[in-house]
Amino acid sequence: MVRKKLSMFDPTLITPALVGAFRKLDPRVQFKNPVMFVVYVGSIFTTGLWVQALGGQGEAPAWFIGLTTLWLWFTVLFANFAEALAEGRSQAQAAALRRAKKFVVAKKLREPRHGATVDLLPGTELGRGHVVLVEAGDMIPADGEVIEGAASVNEAAITGESAPVIREAGGDFSAVTGGTTVLSDWIVVRITVNPARPSSTA
């Protein structure tokens, strides 16, 4: 299954991000980011000064204070928008991975070694401790640990990094993530989680 790569300007991401940018104007949300909270407070303060200037009591021309206020609010909203867009993209990628893993056919090994007899079964039927063979072009069915072999793995769907990484048995680079794809060679993976079963309404 080929997953569609999400564009940063995808309308399905932009619209919720725009709504989220305004929802994040809640002071309780803004307070979590000290830098932007200072800009947020400054925006409120200059808005008051602008209203005062419109009444003829400002210490500077109303147009100048208005432009300053507009720029401050734009800064706050743009920061909120960027944060909401990043959150939305991560959630969409995670949802796409969950959908994709429902259709993965796993090559479960009867013995924990390369060359053992293989049984084909849906990835959702795997459990912790099962051992699978993942070859070039296969999607890793669930999170696990490489116990034999070495392979180049595409983790772009998880990290966004386009360059493949090497995963091999032993050492610090043996962990693999479900939903990523093996690009070359093969690895034997021991599953370390119980993959979620699809609901009856899925």
C-alpha contacts under 8 A as a table, 3 or more apart, distances in Angstrom:
res1	aa1	res2	aa2	distance
1	M	100	A	7.29
3	R	96	A	7.58
3	R	100	A	7.77
6	L	10	D	6.83
6	L	89	R	7.43
6	L	93	Q	7.69
7	S	10	D	5.10
8	M	13	L	7.43
8	M	14	I	7.95
8	M	85	L	7.90
8	M	89	R	7.68
9	F	13	L	7.06
9	F	14	I	6.28
10	D	13	L	5.40
10	D	14	I	6.19
11	P	14	I	4.90
11	P	15	T	6.01
12	T	15	T	6.17
12	T	16	P	7.12
13	L	16	P	5.80
13	L	17	A	6.15
13	L	85	L	6.42
13	L	88	G	6.17
13	L	89	R	6.71
14	I	17	A	5.07
14	I	18	L	6.17
14	I	85	L	6.77
15	T	18	L	5.21
15	T	19	V	6.47
16	P	19	V	5.10
16	P	20	G	5.96
16	P	84	A	7.84
16	P	85	L	7.86
16	P	88	G	7.64
17	A	20	G	4.82
17	A	21	A	6.03
17	A	81	F	5.54
17	A	82	A	7.66
17	A	84	A	4.91
17	A	85	L	4.96
17	A	88	G	7.03
18	L	21	A	5.12
18	L	22	F	6.94
18	L	81	F	5.90
18	L	84	A	7.82
19	V	22	F	5.59
19	V	23	R	6.41
20	G	23	R	4.86
20	G	24	K	6.02
20	G	80	N	7.27
20	G	81	F	6.74
20	G	84	A	5.76
21	A	24	K	5.37
21	A	25	L	7.07
21	A	77	L	5.66
21	A	78	F	7.37
21	A	79	A	7.86
21	A	80	N	4.52
21	A	81	F	4.49
21	A	84	A	6.43
22	F	25	L	5.38
22	F	77	L	6.91
22	F	80	N	7.53
23	R	26	D	6.28
24	K	27	P	7.88
24	K	29	V	5.77
24	K	30	Q	6.69
24	K	80	N	6.26
25	L	29	V	6.92
25	L	30	Q	6.40
25	L	77	L	7.89
25	L	80	N	7.91
26	D	29	V	5.38
26	D	30	Q	6.35
27	P	30	Q	4.94
27	P	31	F	5.91
27	P	37	F	7.99
28	R	31	F	5.34
28	R	32	K	7.10
29	V	32	K	5.67
29	V	33	N	7.78
30	Q	33	N	5.72
30	Q	34	P	7.61
30	Q	36	M	6.75
30	Q	37	F	5.20
30	Q	40	Y	7.41
31	F	34	P	5.99
31	F	37	F	5.41
32	K	37	F	7.67
33	N	36	M	5.60
33	N	37	F	5.88
34	P	37	F	4.95
34	P	38	V	6.39
35	V	38	V	5.44
35	V	39	V	6.78
36	M	39	V	4.94
36	M	40	Y	5.95
36	M	76	V	6.57
36	M	79	A	7.87
37	F	40	Y	4.79
37	F	41	V	6.15
38	V	41	V	5.21
38	V	42	G	6.13
39	V	42	G	4.91
39	V	43	S	6.06
39	V	72	L	6.65
39	V	75	T	7.89
39	V	76	V	6.78
40	Y	43	S	5.06
40	Y	44	I	6.50
40	Y	72	L	7.60
40	Y	73	W	7.36
40	Y	76	V	6.26
41	V	44	I	5.19
41	V	45	F	6.22
42	G	45	F	4.99
42	G	46	T	6.07
42	G	72	L	7.44
43	S	46	T	5.29
43	S	47	T	6.06
43	S	69	T	5.81
43	S	72	L	5.41
43	S	73	W	5.81
44	I	47	T	5.09
44	I	48	G	6.47
45	F	48	G	5.26
45	F	49	L	6.47
46	T	49	L	4.82
46	T	50	W	6.02
46	T	65	I	6.90
46	T	66	G	8.00
46	T	68	T	7.50
46	T	69	T	5.51
47	T	50	W	5.03
47	T	51	V	6.30
47	T	66	G	7.48
47	T	69	T	5.82
48	G	51	V	5.17
48	G	52	Q	6.20
49	L	52	Q	4.95
49	L	53	A	6.07
49	L	58	G	6.67
49	L	65	I	7.13
50	W	53	A	4.93
50	W	54	L	6.21
50	W	58	G	7.32
50	W	62	A	5.87
50	W	65	I	5.42
50	W	66	G	5.64
50	W	69	T	7.51
51	V	54	L	5.11
51	V	55	G	6.61
52	Q	55	G	5.19
52	Q	56	G	6.78
52	Q	57	Q	5.63
52	Q	58	G	5.56
53	A	56	G	5.03
53	A	57	Q	5.10
53	A	58	G	3.71
53	A	59	E	7.19
53	A	60	A	7.16
53	A	61	P	6.77
53	A	62	A	4.98
53	A	65	I	7.78
54	L	57	Q	7.38
54	L	58	G	7.34
54	L	62	A	5.73
55	G	58	G	7.52
58	G	61	P	6.82
58	G	62	A	7.01
60	A	64	F	6.92
60	A	65	I	6.81
61	P	64	F	5.42
61	P	65	I	6.54
62	A	65	I	5.24
62	A	66	G	5.86
63	W	66	G	4.94
63	W	67	L	6.12
64	F	67	L	5.26
64	F	68	T	6.31
65	I	68	T	5.07
65	I	69	T	6.07
66	G	69	T	5.04
66	G	70	L	6.05
67	L	70	L	4.98
67	L	71	W	6.16
68	T	71	W	5.19
68	T	72	L	6.27
69	T	72	L	5.17
69	T	73	W	6.23
70	L	73	W	5.27
70	L	74	F	6.07
71	W	74	F	5.01
71	W	75	T	6.20
72	L	75	T	5.09
72	L	76	V	6.40
73	W	76	V	5.11
73	W	77	L	6.08
74	F	77	L	5.15
74	F	78	F	5.86
75	T	78	F	5.21
75	T	79	A	6.18
76	V	79	A	5.27
76	V	80	N	6.25
77	L	80	N	4.99
77	L	81	F	5.95
78	F	81	F	4.91
78	F	82	A	6.11
79	A	82	A	5.20
79	A	83	E	6.24
80	N	83	E	5.17
80	N	84	A	6.06
81	F	84	A	5.09
81	F	85	L	5.96
82	A	85	L	5.09
82	A	86	A	6.20
83	E	86	A	5.22
83	E	87	E	6.24
84	A	87	E	5.07
84	A	88	G	6.03
85	L	88	G	5.05
85	L	89	R	6.09
86	A	89	R	5.18
86	A	90	S	6.23
87	E	90	S	5.22
87	E	91	Q	6.21
88	G	91	Q	5.12
88	G	92	A	6.08
89	R	92	A	5.07
89	R	93	Q	6.12
90	S	93	Q	5.15
90	S	94	A	6.15
91	Q	94	A	5.09
91	Q	95	A	6.14
92	A	95	A	5.08
92	A	96	A	6.11
93	Q	96	A	5.03
93	Q	97	L	6.18
93	Q	157	A	6.72
93	Q	158	I	7.55
94	A	97	L	5.12
94	A	98	R	6.27
94	A	158	I	7.90
95	A	98	R	5.10
95	A	99	R	6.28
96	A	99	R	5.15
96	A	100	A	6.08
97	L	100	A	5.00
97	L	101	K	6.07
97	L	157	A	7.77
97	L	179	G	5.64
98	R	101	K	5.31
98	R	102	K	6.68
98	R	179	G	7.76
99	R	102	K	5.49
99	R	103	F	7.47
100	A	103	F	5.69
100	A	104	V	6.85
100	A	179	G	7.14
101	K	104	V	5.12
101	K	123	G	6.76
101	K	124	T	7.51
101	K	141	P	6.20
101	K	142	A	7.84
101	K	178	G	7.54
101	K	179	G	6.11
102	K	122	P	7.49
102	K	123	G	6.69
102	K	124	T	6.21
102	K	198	P	6.92
103	F	122	P	6.88
103	F	123	G	7.21
104	V	122	P	6.00
104	V	123	G	5.24
104	V	124	T	7.95
104	V	139	M	6.86
104	V	141	P	6.09
105	V	120	L	6.38
105	V	121	L	5.58
105	V	122	P	4.68
105	V	123	G	5.48
105	V	141	P	7.58
106	A	120	L	5.69
106	A	121	L	5.44
106	A	122	P	5.85
106	A	123	G	5.13
106	A	132	V	6.69
106	A	133	L	7.67
106	A	134	V	7.87
106	A	140	I	7.99
106	A	141	P	6.26
107	K	118	V	5.71
107	K	119	D	5.73
107	K	120	L	4.92
107	K	121	L	6.83
107	K	132	V	5.28
107	K	133	L	5.36
107	K	134	V	6.99
108	K	118	V	5.50
108	K	119	D	5.13
108	K	120	L	6.20
108	K	121	L	7.18
108	K	130	H	7.13
108	K	131	V	5.87
108	K	132	V	4.28
108	K	133	L	6.43
109	L	112	P	6.24
109	L	113	R	7.40
109	L	116	A	5.97
109	L	117	T	5.82
109	L	118	V	4.73
109	L	119	D	6.38
109	L	130	H	7.89
109	L	131	V	5.67
109	L	132	V	5.33
109	L	133	L	6.62
110	R	116	A	6.30
110	R	117	T	5.69
110	R	118	V	6.36
110	R	119	D	7.33
110	R	131	V	7.83
111	E	116	A	5.66
111	E	117	T	7.30
111	E	131	V	7.63
112	P	116	A	7.43
112	P	131	V	5.79
112	P	132	V	7.92
112	P	188	V	7.68
113	R	116	A	5.93
113	R	148	E	7.21
113	R	188	V	6.94
114	H	133	L	7.21
114	H	148	E	7.40
114	H	188	V	6.57
118	V	133	L	8.00
121	L	125	E	6.93
122	P	125	E	5.61
122	P	126	L	7.49
123	G	126	L	5.57
123	G	141	P	5.32
123	G	142	A	7.38
123	G	195	P	7.61
124	T	141	P	7.97
124	T	195	P	5.68
124	T	196	A	6.46
124	T	197	R	5.44
124	T	198	P	7.42
125	E	195	P	7.55
125	E	197	R	7.44
126	L	130	H	6.46
126	L	191	I	7.77
126	L	194	N	6.85
126	L	195	P	6.61
127	G	130	H	5.78
127	G	191	I	6.77
127	G	192	T	7.87
127	G	193	V	6.59
127	G	194	N	4.65
127	G	195	P	6.59
128	R	190	R	7.79
128	R	191	I	5.14
128	R	192	T	4.89
128	R	193	V	4.85
128	R	194	N	5.14
129	G	190	R	5.82
129	G	191	I	5.28
129	G	192	T	6.12
129	G	193	V	7.98
130	H	190	R	5.74
130	H	191	I	5.46
131	V	188	V	6.85
131	V	189	V	5.54
131	V	190	R	4.37
131	V	191	I	6.14
132	V	188	V	5.74
132	V	189	V	5.31
132	V	190	R	6.49
132	V	191	I	7.61
133	L	186	W	7.25
133	L	187	I	6.08
133	L	188	V	4.68
133	L	189	V	6.38
134	V	138	D	5.84
134	V	139	M	7.24
134	V	140	I	6.41
134	V	182	V	7.07
134	V	186	W	5.67
134	V	187	I	5.46
134	V	188	V	6.29
134	V	189	V	7.32
135	E	138	D	5.50
135	E	182	V	6.38
135	E	183	L	7.99
135	E	184	S	7.11
135	E	185	D	6.09
135	E	186	W	4.26
135	E	187	I	6.56
136	A	181	T	7.94
136	A	182	V	5.08
136	A	183	L	4.91
136	A	184	S	4.45
136	A	185	D	5.49
136	A	186	W	6.12
137	G	181	T	6.51
137	G	182	V	5.60
137	G	183	L	5.59
137	G	184	S	7.27
138	D	181	T	5.81
138	D	182	V	5.70
138	D	183	L	7.84
139	M	178	G	7.52
139	M	179	G	5.90
139	M	180	T	5.70
139	M	181	T	4.34
139	M	182	V	6.31
140	I	143	D	7.61
140	I	176	V	7.71
140	I	177	T	6.95
140	I	178	G	5.01
140	I	179	G	5.59
140	I	180	T	5.65
140	I	181	T	5.94
140	I	182	V	7.18
141	P	178	G	5.05
141	P	179	G	6.19
142	A	177	T	6.28
142	A	178	G	3.69
142	A	179	G	6.83
142	A	191	I	6.44
142	A	192	T	7.96
142	A	193	V	7.11
142	A	195	P	6.27
143	D	175	A	7.59
143	D	176	V	5.69
143	D	177	T	4.35
143	D	178	G	4.54
143	D	191	I	6.03
143	D	192	T	6.05
143	D	193	V	6.19
144	G	175	A	5.92
144	G	176	V	5.40
144	G	177	T	6.57
144	G	178	G	7.58
144	G	189	V	5.95
144	G	190	R	5.38
144	G	191	I	4.19
144	G	192	T	4.70
144	G	193	V	7.05
145	E	169	A	7.69
145	E	174	S	5.40
145	E	175	A	4.55
145	E	176	V	5.92
145	E	189	V	5.34
145	E	190	R	5.30
145	E	191	I	6.57
145	E	192	T	6.94
146	V	149	G	7.29
146	V	150	A	7.92
146	V	167	R	7.24
146	V	168	E	5.91
146	V	169	A	4.82
146	V	170	G	7.46
146	V	174	S	4.93
146	V	175	A	6.31
146	V	176	V	7.12
146	V	187	I	6.37
146	V	188	V	5.70
146	V	189	V	4.42
146	V	190	R	6.39
147	I	168	E	7.63
147	I	169	A	4.76
147	I	170	G	7.01
147	I	174	S	7.52
147	I	187	I	7.64
147	I	188	V	5.76
147	I	189	V	5.79
147	I	190	R	6.64
148	E	168	E	7.05
148	E	169	A	5.10
148	E	187	I	5.83
148	E	188	V	5.04
148	E	189	V	7.28
149	G	168	E	5.85
149	G	169	A	6.04
149	G	186	W	6.20
149	G	187	I	4.59
149	G	188	V	6.34
150	A	166	I	6.97
150	A	167	R	5.66
150	A	168	E	4.07
150	A	169	A	6.58
150	A	185	D	6.91
150	A	186	W	6.25
150	A	187	I	5.50
151	A	166	I	5.70
151	A	167	R	5.60
151	A	168	E	6.50
151	A	182	V	6.62
151	A	183	L	7.22
151	A	184	S	5.66
151	A	185	D	5.09
151	A	186	W	5.50
151	A	187	I	6.14
152	S	164	P	6.04
152	S	165	V	5.53
152	S	166	I	4.60
152	S	167	R	6.41
152	S	182	V	5.92
152	S	183	L	5.38
152	S	184	S	5.41
152	S	185	D	7.17
153	V	164	P	5.33
153	V	165	V	5.28
153	V	166	I	6.08
153	V	167	R	6.77
153	V	180	T	6.90
153	V	181	T	5.61
153	V	182	V	4.43
153	V	183	L	5.51
153	V	184	S	7.52
154	N	157	A	7.81
154	N	162	S	7.33
154	N	163	A	7.18
154	N	164	P	4.64
154	N	165	V	6.57
154	N	180	T	5.91
154	N	181	T	5.22
154	N	182	V	6.25
154	N	183	L	6.52
155	E	158	I	5.44
155	E	159	T	6.05
155	E	160	G	7.24
155	E	161	E	6.89
155	E	162	S	7.48
155	E	164	P	6.59
155	E	165	V	7.37
155	E	180	T	5.24
155	E	181	T	6.99
156	A	159	T	5.21
156	A	160	G	4.26
156	A	161	E	4.85
156	A	162	S	5.21
156	A	163	A	7.60
156	A	164	P	7.79
156	A	180	T	7.70
157	A	160	G	5.83
157	A	179	G	7.68
157	A	180	T	6.75
158	I	180	T	7.42
161	E	164	P	7.77
166	I	173	F	7.29
167	R	173	F	5.28
167	R	174	S	5.38
167	R	175	A	7.14
167	R	176	V	7.15
168	E	171	G	7.86
168	E	173	F	6.05
168	E	174	S	5.05
168	E	187	I	7.34
169	A	173	F	7.49
169	A	174	S	5.21
170	G	173	F	7.17
170	G	174	S	5.82
171	G	174	S	6.35
172	D	175	A	7.65
176	V	180	T	7.87
177	T	180	T	6.04
182	V	185	D	7.69
182	V	186	W	7.47
191	I	194	N	7.76
198	P	202	A	6.24
199	S	202	A	5.29
